[in-house]
Amino acid sequence: MPAGPWRPFANLRFMGGSSFERGPGTQPAPAAGVVCPHFHEAVELVGRRWTGAILFSLIEGPLYFRELLAAVPGVSDRLLSQRLRELEAEGLVERSVHEGTPARVSYRLSESGEALKPALGELYAWAQSRRANGNGSR
């Protein structure tokens, strides 16, 4: 990943209305109204129940399973374990087993997971702003 802030839409130029044009040397933009399948796959992965909260909890560094369980209120042991396995299989989270009795397991963002930090930070800022404006409350 290049140095500096990650800007996934930096190569798009706004053309007015809802039209965008890609800069030179980039892939053609999808047809209007068509969602890129890679984008859709990523949104579905991160948007799965509890997954975003788990990833966000790991932004500051590795956590043991019990610490993650406390950091994500409402998630069950079973579901947290399932989501962590999915995130590990997708290459977003790395699992480390620490020797001892009993053995302890910690989780951290992988390099690929680290690349999500800016997006998660932006989503967090949006959620805080939305909440402050009286939106998004249940």
N, CA and C of each residue as an Amber inpcrd file, in Angstrom:
protein
   414
   0.8460000  -1.1800000   0.0000000   0.0000000   0.0000000   0.0000000
   0.8870000   1.2370000   0.0000000   0.6140000   2.2130000  -0.8440000
   1.4380000   3.4120000  -0.9010000   1.3530000   4.2140000   0.3870000
   2.4120000   4.9910000   0.6260000   2.4270000   5.8340000   1.8240000
   1.3620000   6.9150000   1.6970000   0.9840000   7.4600000   2.8340000
  -0.0160000   8.5300000   2.8290000  -1.4100000   7.9710000   3.0090000
  -2.3900000   8.8590000   3.0650000  -3.7690000   8.4120000   3.3090000
  -4.2940000   7.5720000   2.1510000  -5.0470000   6.5870000   2.4970000
  -5.6590000   5.7050000   1.5100000  -6.8630000   6.4310000   0.9460000
  -6.8910000   6.6200000  -0.3560000  -7.9740000   7.3490000  -0.9970000
  -8.4990000   6.5080000  -2.1470000  -9.4690000   5.6260000  -1.8940000
  -9.9350000   4.7040000  -2.9200000 -10.5870000   5.3820000  -4.1180000
 -11.0620000   6.5970000  -3.9820000 -11.7540000   7.2620000  -5.0700000
 -10.9350000   8.4220000  -5.6310000  -9.6440000   8.4480000  -5.3020000
  -8.7950000   9.5610000  -5.7240000  -8.6770000   9.6520000  -7.2370000
  -8.8350000   8.5340000  -7.9400000  -8.6860000   8.5600000  -9.3990000
 -10.0100000   8.8450000 -10.1100000 -11.0570000   9.1790000  -9.3720000
 -12.3380000   9.5310000  -9.9840000 -12.4980000  11.0410000  -9.9940000
 -12.9950000  11.5610000 -11.0890000 -13.2800000  12.9950000 -11.1860000
 -14.7850000  13.1590000 -11.3330000 -15.3520000  14.0490000 -10.5240000
 -16.7860000  14.3070000 -10.5740000 -17.1010000  15.0830000 -11.8370000
 -18.0860000  14.6050000 -12.5840000 -18.4420000  15.2220000 -13.8550000
 -19.7730000  15.9710000 -13.7800000 -20.3990000  16.0050000 -12.6170000
 -21.7040000  16.6620000 -12.4880000 -22.8040000  15.6190000 -12.4200000
 -23.9250000  15.9630000 -11.8030000 -25.0190000  14.9940000 -11.6370000
 -24.5300000  13.8470000 -10.7840000 -24.6450000  12.6260000 -11.2990000
 -24.1320000  11.4650000 -10.5730000 -23.0680000  10.7660000 -11.4080000
 -22.3940000  11.5000000 -12.3010000 -21.4100000  10.9240000 -13.2010000
 -19.9980000  11.1310000 -12.6880000 -19.1800000  10.1110000 -12.8600000
 -17.7740000  10.1590000 -12.5080000 -16.9720000   9.6610000 -13.6950000
 -15.7450000  10.1430000 -13.8010000 -14.8420000   9.6940000 -14.8550000
 -13.5450000   9.2710000 -14.1800000 -12.9710000   8.1720000 -14.6490000
 -11.7080000   7.7170000 -14.0830000 -10.5600000   8.4540000 -14.7280000
  -9.5080000   8.6610000 -13.9550000  -8.3100000   9.3210000 -14.4510000
  -7.5650000   8.4370000 -15.4320000  -6.5340000   8.9830000 -16.0720000
  -5.7720000   8.2300000 -17.0660000  -5.1050000   7.0000000 -16.4610000
  -5.0390000   5.9350000 -17.2470000  -4.3500000   4.7140000 -16.8200000
  -5.0950000   3.8720000 -15.8120000  -6.3850000   4.0940000 -15.6280000
  -7.1620000   3.2890000 -14.6810000  -8.2100000   2.4960000 -15.4380000
  -8.7900000   1.5320000 -14.7560000  -9.8190000   0.7050000 -15.3730000
 -11.0550000   1.5440000 -15.6450000 -11.8420000   1.1580000 -16.6530000
 -13.0630000   1.9220000 -16.9340000 -14.0420000   1.8460000 -15.7670000
 -14.7810000   2.9170000 -15.5880000 -15.7930000   2.9590000 -14.5380000
 -16.9260000   2.0140000 -14.8960000 -17.5530000   1.3740000 -13.8780000
 -18.6950000   0.5160000 -14.1760000 -19.8420000   1.3410000 -14.7490000
 -20.7220000   0.6670000 -15.4550000 -21.8950000   1.3460000 -16.0240000
 -22.7060000   1.9650000 -14.8960000 -23.3980000   3.0420000 -15.2010000
 -24.2110000   3.7390000 -14.2040000 -25.1660000   2.7660000 -13.5300000
 -25.2130000   2.8150000 -12.2220000 -26.1250000   1.9690000 -11.4620000
 -25.6140000   0.5620000 -11.2150000 -24.4270000   0.2210000 -11.7200000
 -23.8820000  -1.1270000 -11.5480000 -22.8820000  -1.1030000 -10.4020000
 -23.0540000  -2.0060000  -9.4650000 -22.1540000  -2.0910000  -8.3220000
 -21.0200000  -3.0490000  -8.6640000 -19.7990000  -2.6060000  -8.4250000
 -18.6200000  -3.4400000  -8.6530000 -18.7240000  -4.6790000  -7.7570000
 -18.5570000  -5.8810000  -8.3170000 -18.6890000  -7.0940000  -7.5060000
 -17.6520000  -7.1780000  -6.3820000 -16.4750000  -6.6140000  -6.5920000
 -15.4500000  -6.6340000  -5.5410000 -15.8560000  -5.7340000  -4.3740000
 -16.4160000  -4.5780000  -4.7040000 -16.9160000  -3.6750000  -3.6730000
 -18.0340000  -4.3510000  -2.8880000 -18.9590000  -4.9720000  -3.6130000
 -20.0920000  -5.6340000  -2.9730000 -19.6080000  -6.7440000  -2.0310000
 -18.6450000  -7.5250000  -2.4700000 -18.0900000  -8.5990000  -1.6430000
 -17.4610000  -8.0360000  -0.3710000 -16.7080000  -6.9330000  -0.5090000
 -16.0650000  -6.3170000   0.6500000 -17.0940000  -5.7760000   1.6400000
 -18.1250000  -5.1160000   1.1300000 -19.1720000  -4.5670000   2.0030000
 -19.9020000  -5.6910000   2.7240000 -20.1870000  -6.7640000   2.0160000
 -20.8680000  -7.9000000   2.6430000 -20.0060000  -8.5340000   3.7290000
 -18.7020000  -8.6120000   3.5040000 -17.7990000  -9.1930000   4.4870000
 -17.7320000  -8.3320000   5.7390000 -17.4170000  -7.0560000   5.5800000
 -17.2500000  -6.1640000   6.7260000 -18.5880000  -5.8530000   7.3770000
 -19.6680000  -5.8860000   6.6070000 -20.9860000  -5.5580000   7.1330000
 -21.7110000  -6.7020000   7.8120000 -21.1010000  -7.8920000   7.7940000
 -21.7210000  -9.0370000   8.4620000 -21.8400000  -8.7290000   9.9540000
 -22.9090000  -9.1950000  10.5620000 -23.1770000  -8.8890000  11.9750000
 -21.9610000  -9.1340000  12.8500000 -21.5690000  -8.1410000  13.6300000
 -20.4780000  -8.0960000  14.5830000 -19.1010000  -7.9430000  13.9420000
 -18.9650000  -8.1800000  12.6540000 -17.6480000  -8.1710000  12.0350000
 -17.0020000  -6.7850000  12.0960000 -17.7300000  -5.7550000  11.7480000
 -17.1770000  -4.4000000  11.8090000 -16.7400000  -4.0310000  13.2140000
 -17.5330000  -4.3990000  14.2060000 -17.1980000  -4.0980000  15.6030000
 -15.9470000  -4.8590000  16.0400000 -15.8000000  -6.0860000  15.5870000
 -14.6160000  -6.8840000  15.9170000 -13.3800000  -6.2430000  15.3010000
 -13.4670000  -5.8970000  14.0180000 -12.3320000  -5.2560000  13.3480000
 -11.9850000  -3.9280000  14.0170000 -12.9990000  -3.1330000  14.3410000
 -12.7710000  -1.8460000  14.9870000 -12.0830000  -2.0310000  16.3410000
 -12.4580000  -3.0740000  17.0780000 -11.8650000  -3.3450000  18.3900000
 -10.3800000  -3.6760000  18.2840000  -9.9680000  -4.1960000  17.1470000
  -8.5680000  -4.5950000  16.9640000  -7.6910000  -3.4840000  16.3880000
  -8.2590000  -2.3140000  16.1350000  -7.4920000  -1.2080000  15.5580000
  -6.2930000  -0.8270000  16.4290000  -6.4820000  -0.7880000  17.7350000
  -5.4120000  -0.3360000  18.6360000  -4.3470000  -1.3900000  18.8900000
  -4.5860000  -2.6200000  18.4850000  -3.5880000  -3.6700000  18.6810000
  -4.2270000  -4.9860000  19.0630000  -3.3780000  -5.9840000  19.3080000
  -3.8750000  -7.3380000  19.5920000  -4.7110000  -7.3880000  20.8760000
  -5.6860000  -8.2840000  20.8630000  -6.5130000  -8.5390000  22.0460000
  -6.6820000 -10.0430000  22.2160000  -6.7430000 -10.4580000  23.4740000
  -7.0790000 -11.8520000  23.7580000  -8.5690000 -12.0530000  23.5150000
  -8.9780000 -13.2980000  23.3670000 -10.3700000 -13.6190000  23.0740000
 -11.3100000 -12.9760000  24.0940000 -11.0060000 -13.1190000  25.3750000
 -11.8800000 -12.5750000  26.4340000 -11.9390000 -11.0500000  26.3740000
 -10.8320000 -10.4200000  26.0090000 -10.8240000  -8.9630000  25.8700000
 -11.7180000  -8.5270000  24.7050000 -11.6630000  -9.2960000  23.6230000
 -12.5350000  -9.0080000  22.4770000 -13.9870000  -9.1930000  22.8600000
 -14.2620000 -10.2250000  23.6150000 -15.6300000 -10.4920000  24.0650000
 -16.1620000  -9.3140000  24.8830000 -15.3050000  -8.7320000  25.7260000
 -15.6990000  -7.5730000  26.5350000 -15.8030000  -6.3100000  25.6700000
 -14.9760000  -6.2070000  24.6290000 -14.9550000  -5.0150000  23.7820000
 -16.1630000  -4.9250000  22.8610000 -16.7830000  -6.0660000  22.5850000
 -17.9330000  -6.1080000  21.6820000 -19.1420000  -6.6120000  22.4740000
 -19.7900000  -5.7300000  23.2490000 -20.9130000  -6.1560000  24.0890000
 -22.0430000  -6.7450000  23.2540000 -22.5740000  -7.8440000  23.7520000
 -23.7190000  -8.4710000  23.0950000 -23.3740000  -9.6490000  22.2110000
 -22.1050000  -9.7860000  21.8260000 -21.7260000 -10.9190000  20.9870000
 -21.4990000 -12.1390000  21.8890000 -21.9470000 -13.3000000  21.4270000
 -21.7630000 -14.5260000  22.2040000 -20.3850000 -15.1210000  21.9180000
 -19.9170000 -15.9730000  22.8250000 -18.6350000 -16.6720000  22.6320000
 -18.6240000 -17.3840000  21.2810000 -19.6960000 -18.0970000  21.0170000
 -19.7930000 -18.9110000  19.8030000 -19.7240000 -18.0620000  18.5380000
 -20.4730000 -16.9690000  18.5250000 -20.4950000 -16.1190000  17.3400000
 -19.1730000 -15.3710000  17.1690000 -18.5700000 -14.9200000  18.2600000
 -17.2710000 -14.2650000  18.1760000 -16.2410000 -15.2330000  17.6040000
 -16.2510000 -16.4470000  18.0890000 -15.3260000 -17.4610000  17.5830000
 -15.5370000 -17.7070000  16.0900000 -16.7890000 -17.7930000  15.6760000
 -17.1210000 -18.0180000  14.2630000 -16.6370000 -16.8480000  13.4010000
 -16.9160000 -15.6210000  13.8330000 -16.5120000 -14.4460000  13.0540000
 -14.9930000 -14.3410000  12.9710000 -14.3040000 -14.6420000  14.0790000
 -12.8420000 -14.5860000  14.0620000 -12.2640000 -15.6190000  13.0930000
 -12.8570000 -16.7990000  13.0420000 -12.4090000 -17.8210000  12.0700000
 -12.6250000 -17.3270000  10.6410000 -13.7790000 -16.7040000  10.3880000
 -14.0650000 -16.1660000   9.0540000 -13.0670000 -15.0700000   8.6800000
 -12.7950000 -14.1670000   9.6140000 -11.8610000 -13.0710000   9.3480000
 -10.4420000 -13.5910000   9.1460000 -10.0900000 -14.6300000   9.8740000
  -8.7750000 -15.2530000   9.6900000  -8.6920000 -15.9210000   8.3160000
  -9.7510000 -16.6110000   7.9150000  -9.7870000 -17.2690000   6.6060000
  -9.7230000 -16.2410000   5.4720000 -10.2890000 -15.0560000   5.6850000
 -10.2670000 -13.9920000   4.6840000  -8.9570000 -13.2160000   4.6880000
  -8.0970000 -13.5140000   5.6720000  -6.7970000 -12.8490000   5.7370000
  -6.8230000 -11.4750000   6.3750000  -7.8810000 -11.1520000   7.1180000
  -7.9830000  -9.8420000   7.7570000  -7.4850000  -9.8500000   9.1990000
  -7.4760000 -11.0350000   9.8100000  -7.0880000 -11.1750000  11.2090000
  -6.0760000 -12.3110000  11.3190000  -5.1030000 -12.1260000  12.2110000
  -4.1310000 -13.1860000  12.5000000  -4.3240000 -13.6480000  13.9290000
  -4.1890000 -14.9560000  14.1140000  -4.4030000 -15.5980000  15.4140000
  -3.0480000 -16.0470000  15.9500000  -2.7920000 -15.8060000  17.2360000
  -1.5560000 -16.2500000  17.8810000  -1.9080000 -17.0150000  19.1440000
  -1.2880000 -18.1820000  19.3010000  -1.4910000 -18.9900000  20.5040000
  -0.2950000 -18.7470000  21.4200000  -0.5720000 -18.3750000  22.6550000
   0.4620000 -18.0940000  23.6470000   0.5380000 -19.2590000  24.6230000
   1.7440000 -19.7660000  24.8160000   1.9260000 -20.9260000  25.6950000
   1.5620000 -20.5810000  27.1240000   1.2280000 -21.6200000  27.8550000
   0.8490000 -21.4660000  29.2480000  -0.2950000 -22.4060000  29.5480000
  -0.6760000 -22.4280000  30.8000000  -1.7950000 -23.2590000  31.2040000
  -2.8370000 -22.3660000  31.8260000  -3.9560000 -22.2060000  31.2070000
  -4.3000000 -22.7050000  29.8770000  -3.6400000 -21.8410000  28.7910000
  -3.5650000 -22.3840000  27.6040000  -3.0240000 -21.6230000  26.4820000
  -3.9710000 -20.4550000  26.2000000  -3.4050000 -19.3050000  25.8520000
  -4.2300000 -18.1330000  25.5530000  -4.0740000 -17.7910000  24.0710000
  -5.1510000 -17.2900000  23.5000000  -5.1620000 -16.9560000  22.0770000
  -5.4310000 -15.4600000  21.9320000  -4.5990000 -14.8070000  21.1190000
  -4.8250000 -13.3860000  20.8410000  -5.0550000 -13.2170000  19.3440000
  -5.6590000 -12.0990000  19.0160000  -5.9820000 -11.7840000  17.6220000
  -5.5020000 -10.3780000  17.3280000  -5.0350000 -10.1890000  16.0970000
  -4.6010000  -8.8770000  15.6560000  -4.9720000  -8.7180000  14.1900000
  -5.0410000  -7.4660000  13.7360000  -5.2940000  -7.2110000  12.3280000
  -4.0680000  -7.6410000  11.5240000  -4.2970000  -8.2960000  10.4170000
  -3.2200000  -8.6390000   9.4970000  -2.8650000  -7.3840000   8.7030000
  -1.9160000  -7.4890000   7.8080000  -1.5730000  -6.3480000   6.9520000
  -2.7940000  -5.9180000   6.1300000  -3.5320000  -6.9030000   5.6390000
  -4.7480000  -6.6140000   4.8740000  -5.8060000  -5.9630000   5.7700000
  -5.9240000  -6.4280000   7.0000000  -6.8620000  -5.8360000   7.9510000
  -6.4610000  -4.4210000   8.3310000  -5.1490000  -4.1880000   8.4490000
  -4.6440000  -2.8440000   8.7630000  -5.0650000  -1.8510000   7.6820000
  -5.1470000  -2.3330000   6.4310000  -5.5370000  -1.4530000   5.3180000
  -6.9660000  -0.9490000   5.4760000  -7.7660000  -1.5940000   6.3280000
  -9.1400000  -1.1550000   6.5720000  -9.2410000  -0.0360000   7.6100000
  -8.1650000   0.2620000   8.3100000  -8.2120000   1.2740000   9.3710000
  -8.7920000   2.6050000   8.9060000  -8.3330000   3.1580000   7.7900000
  -8.9080000   4.4450000   7.3690000 -10.4150000   4.3470000   7.1110000
 -10.8560000   3.2770000   6.4860000 -12.2900000   3.1170000   6.2000000
 -13.0770000   2.9690000   7.4960000 -12.5530000   2.1990000   8.4440000
 -13.2400000   2.0270000   9.7250000 -13.2620000   3.3450000  10.5020000
 -12.1720000   4.1040000  10.4310000 -12.1230000   5.4090000  11.0860000
 -13.1480000   6.3690000  10.5080000 -13.2800000   6.3730000   9.1890000
 -14.2740000   7.2250000   8.5330000 -15.6940000   6.8000000   8.9080000
 -15.9330000   5.5050000   8.9700000 -17.2480000   5.0050000   9.3520000
 -17.5650000   5.3880000  10.7930000 -16.5550000   5.2940000  11.6630000
 -16.7350000   5.6940000  13.0580000 -17.0910000   7.1840000  13.1430000
 -16.3480000   8.0260000  12.4170000 -16.6130000   9.4710000  12.4290000
 -18.0180000   9.7630000  11.9050000 -18.4120000   9.0740000  10.8460000
 -19.7560000   9.2490000  10.2910000 -20.8140000   8.8530000  11.3210000
 -20.5920000   7.7320000  12.0040000 -21.5620000   7.2560000  13.0120000
 -21.6800000   8.2510000  14.1580000 -20.5440000   8.8220000  14.6070000
 -20.5790000   9.8020000  15.6950000 -21.3120000  11.0630000  15.2600000
 -21.0480000  11.5140000  14.0460000 -21.7110000  12.6970000  13.5210000
 -23.2090000  12.4710000  13.3740000 -23.5560000  11.3200000  12.8700000
 -24.9580000  10.9590000  12.6860000 -25.6880000  10.9280000  14.0300000
 -25.0490000  10.3500000  15.0020000 -25.6280000  10.2600000  16.3440000
 -25.7910000  11.6460000  16.9570000 -24.7690000  12.4980000  16.7810000
 -24.8040000  13.8570000  17.3290000 -25.9130000  14.6860000  16.6970000
 -26.2690000  14.3790000  15.4620000 -27.3270000  15.0960000  14.7620000
 -28.7140000  14.5170000  15.0320000 -28.7810000  13.5470000  15.9490000
 -30.0810000  12.9670000  16.2960000 -30.5540000  11.8650000  15.3750000
 -29.7120000  11.4280000  14.4700000 -30.0590000  10.3230000  13.5880000
 -29.4530000   9.0270000  14.1080000 -29.9620000   7.9350000  13.6570000
 -29.3750000   6.6470000  13.9640000 -29.6860000   6.0880000  15.3330000
 -30.4800000   6.7620000  16.1330000 -30.8400000   6.1860000  17.4270000
 -32.0120000   5.2400000  17.2460000 -31.9800000   4.1770000  18.0070000
 -33.0220000   3.1580000  17.8840000 -34.1700000   3.4250000  18.7740000
